[in-house]
Amino acid sequence: MPLRRGVVYDPPRFQRPTLQQSSSTEPQLQGGYSMEIPNEAVLSQPPADMPIRERQSLLVAVNCLLIAVIGNFLFYDQRLGINMGIYTTLLVVVGLAMLIAFEAALYWKHLIFGLPAAVFAFFLAVRSSEMLALMNLTLAVGSLFVFIRFGRIERFLGGSLVYSIMASIESFMTGWIEGPLMLIGNSVGYFDHLHINSAEMVRTKAVLRGLILALPILIVFGILLGSADVVFGDLLEGVFGWLSPDADLVVQLLLIAFLMWANLSMLRLLIFGPPFLEKEVPDPKFNVGRLGMIETGILLGSVNLLFLVFVILQARYLFGGDSNISVQGYTYAEYARRGFNEMLAVSIT
């Protein structure tokens, strides 16, 4: 700065920040500075600016899974009856509890329909006539639909008959697809905001991505190669035979998946409302991104290992003569043709 005659310029002095003790375990610096001590073993808290929608979506998804598991015990290998009333009541109670917890607007003119939905669902246990059971089921489903579809709308049934009909059609046609996908996308976005102060966790996530990508490819190639060679098929059956699930378990898992998808559709519409009520940013899309070195190495390495085991097992046929082939009951011509289609599919893939 320019100096005026007769004025002594005294330059500002820089004071080195000094450590001072505080009540916390983290040392503080005067002047607003702080010295952080990184801890690679501790998972840090989510940032304060994380969208609330993502936290809420994760909570809704977890509750949907729990309700689906309970529904499996209620509905698997059971007739519709009191189990329908218990499941409907559970769905209504959980939906209302989350609305209150999220401090959402409560329009009781629609939410009150949750009560007759549960009552008519319990009436399904009374099997005096098929017509009465059908009427109770219709009233239960209709009341539950009003509870879910119009629970976040202030005007009764949207204000007009045309709107209520169009909203119902829109929900039946697209809501059961868009709702769960948006809710799952928001739930996954919650974990993207978690900061982990460790490079090891980054590599662990890359390894998990590589294993997820390699698993379906290994399953397809393993089935094809096992069909092409009896010995290789027996080896796979001996190694992974214990993984073959029971038929009842598969049915129950499919039932849980179906119930969870239905729960995601209903609770997402109840809690977050129709799309035009959402004032948050658009729901995040899945970003596939590019494969890193770790993911690519796991994918290619696992496939190469599978083929290496297959080739090693073929050495017995290459050097063993016709004795090994005759044991299996094949001629040279039959052995040459056996597994040709499977090997061709593997080569094309």
C-alpha positions in Angstrom: 0.0 0.0 0.0 1.4 3.5 -0.7 3.0 5.3 2.3 2.2 8.9 3.1 5.0 11.2 4.3 5.2 11.4 8.1 3.3 8.1 8.6 5.2 5.1 9.9 3.9 1.9 8.3 3.6 -1.0 10.8 3.1 -4.2 8.8 0.7 -6.8 10.3 2.3 -9.5 12.3 1.5 -13.1 11.6 0.8 -15.1 14.8 1.4 -18.8 14.5 -1.6 -20.7 15.7 -1.0 -22.3 19.1 -2.5 -25.5 20.5 -4.9 -25.1 23.3 -6.5 -27.8 25.4 -10.3 -28.3 25.2 -12.8 -30.6 26.9 -12.9 -32.8 23.8 -10.2 -35.4 22.9 -9.4 -33.6 19.6 -6.8 -30.9 19.9 -8.1 -27.4 18.9 -6.1 -24.5 17.4 -6.7 -20.8 18.1 -8.1 -18.8 15.3 -10.7 -21.4 14.2 -8.3 -24.1 13.1 -8.6 -27.7 14.1 -6.3 -30.7 13.8 -8.1 -33.9 12.9 -6.7 -37.2 13.8 -7.9 -39.7 11.2 -9.2 -43.0 12.3 -9.3 -45.5 9.5 -11.3 -48.1 11.6 -14.2 -45.8 12.3 -17.2 -45.2 10.0 -17.9 -41.5 9.9 -21.4 -40.1 10.4 -23.4 -39.1 7.3 -22.9 -35.4 6.3 -25.6 -33.0 7.6 -26.6 -32.0 4.1 -27.6 -35.5 3.0 -31.0 -35.4 1.5 -33.6 -36.5 4.0 -35.4 -38.4 1.3 -32.6 -41.0 1.1 -32.7 -41.7 4.8 -36.4 -42.0 4.8 -36.3 -44.3 1.7 -33.9 -46.6 3.4 -36.1 -46.9 6.5 -39.2 -47.6 4.3 -37.3 -50.3 2.4 -36.2 -52.0 5.6 -39.7 -52.0 7.0 -41.1 -53.4 3.7 -38.6 -56.3 3.9 -39.6 -57.0 7.5 -43.3 -57.0 6.7 -42.7 -59.3 3.7 -40.9 -61.8 6.0 -43.8 -61.7 8.4 -46.2 -62.1 5.4 -44.3 -65.3 4.4 -45.2 -66.9 7.7 -48.8 -65.7 7.4 -49.5 -66.7 3.8 -47.2 -69.6 2.9 -49.2 -72.8 2.5 -52.2 -71.1 4.2 -55.7 -70.2 3.0 -56.8 -66.5 3.0 -58.5 -65.7 6.3 -57.4 -64.0 9.5 -53.9 -63.8 8.1 -55.1 -61.3 5.6 -56.5 -59.1 8.4 -53.2 -59.3 10.4 -51.2 -58.4 7.3 -53.4 -55.5 6.3 -53.4 -54.1 9.9 -49.6 -54.4 10.0 -49.3 -52.5 6.7 -51.7 -49.7 7.9 -50.0 -49.3 11.3 -46.5 -49.2 9.8 -47.6 -46.7 7.2 -49.2 -44.4 9.8 -46.2 -44.7 12.1 -43.8 -43.7 9.4 -46.0 -40.8 8.3 -45.9 -39.5 11.9 -42.2 -40.1 12.3 -41.4 -38.2 9.1 -43.7 -35.4 10.2 -45.8 -35.6 7.0 -49.1 -33.9 6.5 -51.9 -36.2 7.8 -55.2 -36.0 5.9 -57.5 -38.1 8.0 -60.4 -37.9 5.6 -58.4 -40.5 3.6 -56.2 -42.1 6.2 -59.3 -43.2 8.1 -60.0 -45.7 5.3 -57.2 -47.8 6.8 -59.6 -48.9 9.6 -62.3 -50.4 7.3 -59.6 -52.0 5.2 -58.3 -53.9 8.2 -61.9 -54.7 9.4 -63.1 -56.1 6.1 -59.8 -58.1 5.8 -60.5 -59.8 9.1 -64.0 -60.6 7.9 -62.4 -62.9 5.3 -62.0 -65.4 8.1 -65.8 -65.8 8.1 -66.5 -68.2 5.2 -70.2 -68.4 5.4 -70.6 -67.9 1.6 -68.3 -67.2 -1.3 -70.3 -64.1 -2.3 -69.7 -62.6 1.2 -66.0 -63.4 1.1 -65.7 -61.8 -2.3 -67.6 -58.7 -1.1 -65.3 -58.4 2.0 -62.2 -58.8 -0.2 -63.4 -56.1 -2.6 -64.2 -53.6 0.2 -60.9 -54.3 1.9 -58.8 -53.8 -1.2 -60.8 -50.7 -2.1 -60.5 -49.1 1.3 -56.7 -49.9 1.3 -56.3 -48.3 -2.1 -58.0 -45.1 -0.9 -55.8 -45.1 2.2 -52.6 -45.5 0.1 -53.3 -43.5 -3.1 -55.1 -40.5 -1.6 -53.5 -40.4 1.8 -51.2 -37.4 0.9 -53.9 -35.5 -1.0 -55.9 -32.8 0.8 -59.0 -32.7 -1.3 -61.3 -35.7 -0.8 -60.5 -38.3 -3.6 -58.7 -35.6 -5.5 -61.6 -33.2 -5.7 -63.4 -34.9 -8.7 -64.5 -38.2 -10.0 -62.5 -37.9 -13.1 -59.3 -37.2 -11.2 -59.9 -40.2 -8.9 -60.4 -42.5 -11.8 -57.4 -41.3 -13.7 -55.2 -41.4 -10.6 -56.3 -45.0 -10.0 -55.5 -46.1 -13.6 -52.1 -44.4 -13.4 -51.3 -46.1 -10.1 -52.3 -49.5 -11.4 -50.3 -49.1 -14.7 -47.1 -47.5 -13.6 -47.0 -47.2 -9.8 -46.0 -50.8 -9.2 -43.0 -50.4 -11.4 -41.8 -46.8 -10.8 -42.4 -46.7 -7.1 -40.1 -49.6 -6.0 -37.4 -48.6 -8.5 -37.3 -45.0 -7.2 -37.4 -46.2 -3.6 -34.5 -48.6 -4.1 -32.6 -45.9 -6.0 -33.0 -43.5 -3.1 -32.0 -46.2 -0.6 -28.8 -47.0 -2.5 -28.0 -43.3 -2.6 -27.9 -43.3 1.2 -24.8 -45.4 1.2 -23.1 -43.2 -1.4 -23.1 -40.4 1.2 -21.3 -42.4 3.8 -17.7 -41.5 4.1 -15.3 -44.2 5.2 -11.8 -43.0 6.1 -10.0 -46.0 4.8 -8.5 -46.9 1.4 -9.1 -50.6 2.3 -12.9 -50.0 2.2 -12.6 -48.7 -1.3 -10.8 -51.8 -2.5 -13.3 -54.0 -0.6 -16.2 -52.4 -2.5 -14.3 -52.9 -5.8 -13.8 -56.6 -4.9 -17.5 -57.0 -4.1 -18.5 -55.4 -7.4 -16.2 -57.8 -9.2 -17.6 -60.8 -7.5 -21.2 -59.7 -8.2 -20.3 -59.3 -11.9 -18.4 -62.6 -12.1 -21.0 -64.8 -10.3 -23.7 -65.0 -13.1 -21.1 -65.5 -15.8 -19.5 -68.4 -13.8 -22.9 -69.9 -13.2 -23.7 -69.9 -17.0 -20.3 -71.2 -18.0 -20.4 -73.8 -15.3 -23.8 -75.2 -16.3 -22.7 -75.4 -20.0 -19.4 -77.1 -19.3 -21.0 -79.4 -16.8 -23.5 -80.5 -19.4 -20.7 -81.0 -21.9 -18.6 -83.3 -19.7 -19.9 -85.8 -17.1 -16.8 -85.7 -14.9 -16.8 -82.0 -14.8 -20.5 -82.0 -14.0 -20.0 -84.5 -11.2 -17.2 -82.3 -9.8 -19.4 -79.2 -9.8 -22.2 -81.2 -8.1 -19.9 -82.5 -5.4 -18.5 -79.0 -4.7 -21.7 -77.0 -4.9 -24.3 -79.7 -4.3 -24.9 -78.4 -0.7 -26.0 -75.1 -2.2 -29.0 -76.6 -4.1 -32.0 -75.1 -2.2 -35.1 -77.0 -1.2 -38.1 -76.4 -3.4 -40.1 -75.1 -0.5 -37.3 -72.6 0.3 -37.4 -71.3 -3.3 -41.2 -70.8 -3.1 -40.9 -68.9 0.2 -38.1 -66.7 -1.2 -40.2 -65.9 -4.2 -43.2 -65.1 -2.0 -41.0 -62.8 0.2 -39.8 -61.0 -3.0 -43.3 -60.5 -4.3 -44.6 -59.2 -1.0 -41.7 -56.8 -0.6 -42.2 -55.5 -4.1 -45.9 -54.9 -3.3 -45.0 -53.2 0.0 -42.5 -50.9 -1.7 -45.2 -49.9 -4.2 -47.8 -49.2 -1.6 -45.7 -47.5 1.2 -43.8 -45.4 -1.3 -47.0 -44.0 -2.6 -48.5 -43.5 0.8 -45.5 -41.8 2.4 -44.0 -39.8 -0.4 -47.2 -39.2 -2.3 -47.8 -38.9 -6.1 -44.9 -37.6 -8.2 -46.4 -34.1 -8.4 -46.3 -33.7 -4.7 -42.5 -34.4 -4.5 -40.5 -31.2 -4.1 -37.2 -32.9 -3.7 -34.6 -33.3 -6.4 -35.4 -36.0 -9.0 -34.8 -39.6 -7.9 -31.2 -40.7 -8.6 -30.5 -42.9 -11.5 -28.2 -45.9 -11.3 -24.8 -45.0 -12.6 -23.1 -48.0 -14.1 -19.7 -46.3 -14.6 -16.5 -48.0 -15.8 -14.9 -51.1 -14.6 -11.7 -50.7 -12.6 -8.7 -52.9 -12.6 -9.8 -54.9 -9.6 -13.2 -55.6 -11.0 -11.8 -56.6 -14.4 -9.1 -58.8 -12.8 -11.6 -60.7 -10.7 -14.0 -61.2 -13.6 -11.4 -62.4 -16.1 -9.4 -64.4 -13.5 -12.4 -66.3 -12.2 -13.5 -67.3 -15.8 -9.9 -68.3 -16.7 -9.7 -70.4 -13.5 -12.9 -72.2 -14.4 -11.6 -73.0 -17.9 -8.3 -74.2 -16.4 -10.0 -76.7 -14.2 -12.1 -78.0 -17.1 -9.0 -78.4 -19.4 -7.1 -80.2 -16.6 -9.9 -82.7 -16.3 -9.9 -83.3 -20.1 -6.3 -84.5 -19.9 -7.4 -87.9 -18.7 -9.3 -88.4 -22.0 -6.4 -87.0 -24.0 -3.8 -89.4 -22.6 -5.9 -92.2 -21.2 -6.8 -93.9 -24.5 -10.1 -95.5 -25.2 -10.3 -97.2 -21.8 -11.6 -94.0 -20.1 -14.2 -93.5 -22.9 -15.4 -97.1 -22.8 -15.9 -96.9 -19.1 -18.5 -94.2 -19.7 -20.2 -96.3 -22.4 -19.4 -94.1 -25.4 -17.7 -94.8 -28.7 -15.2 -92.3 -30.2 -17.9 -90.9 -32.5 -20.4 -90.5 -29.7 -17.8 -88.9 -27.5 -16.8 -86.5 -30.2 -20.4 -85.4 -30.7 -21.3 -85.3 -27.0 -21.3 -81.8 -25.6 -20.8 -80.2 -29.0 -23.7 -77.8 -28.6 -22.7 -76.8 -25.1 -19.1 -76.1 -26.1 -20.3 -74.2 -29.2 -22.4 -72.0 -26.9 -19.4 -71.4 -24.6 -17.2 -70.5 -27.5 -19.8 -68.0 -28.9 -20.2 -66.5 -25.4 
